[in-house]
Amino acid sequence: MDQNIAALSSSGDVLFLMLGATMVFAMHGGFAFLEVGTVR
């Protein structure tokens, strides 16, 4: 039982890390578009 909880906790941590990294990557793209739009 403890092994299942540890594995689930580890999977949740990896999922949260990947979602956070994806959002940060998307924000970099959004900021680049914002900068391109303001420089004319």
C-alpha positions as CSV (number, residue, x, y, z in Angstrom):
1,M,0.0,0.0,0.0
2,D,2.8,2.4,0.9
3,Q,4.5,1.7,-2.4
4,N,1.4,2.6,-4.3
5,I,1.0,5.9,-2.5
6,A,4.7,6.7,-3.1
7,A,4.4,5.9,-6.8
8,L,1.2,7.9,-7.2
9,S,2.8,10.9,-5.4
10,S,5.9,10.7,-7.6
11,S,3.6,10.5,-10.7
12,G,1.7,13.6,-9.5
13,D,5.0,15.5,-9.0
14,V,6.1,14.7,-12.5
15,L,2.8,15.7,-14.0
16,F,2.8,19.0,-12.1
17,L,6.4,19.7,-13.2
18,M,5.6,18.9,-16.8
19,L,2.4,21.1,-16.8
20,G,4.4,23.9,-15.2
21,A,7.2,23.6,-17.7
22,T,4.7,23.7,-20.6
23,M,3.0,26.8,-19.3
24,V,6.4,28.6,-18.9
25,F,7.3,27.6,-22.4
26,A,4.0,28.9,-23.7
27,M,4.5,32.2,-21.8
28,H,7.9,32.6,-23.4
29,G,6.2,32.4,-26.8
30,G,3.5,34.8,-25.8
31,F,6.0,37.3,-24.5
32,A,8.0,37.1,-27.7
33,F,4.8,37.8,-29.7
34,L,4.1,40.8,-27.4
35,E,7.6,42.2,-28.0
36,V,7.3,41.7,-31.7
37,G,4.0,43.5,-31.7
38,T,5.3,46.5,-29.8
39,V,8.4,47.1,-31.9
40,R,7.4,48.5,-35.2
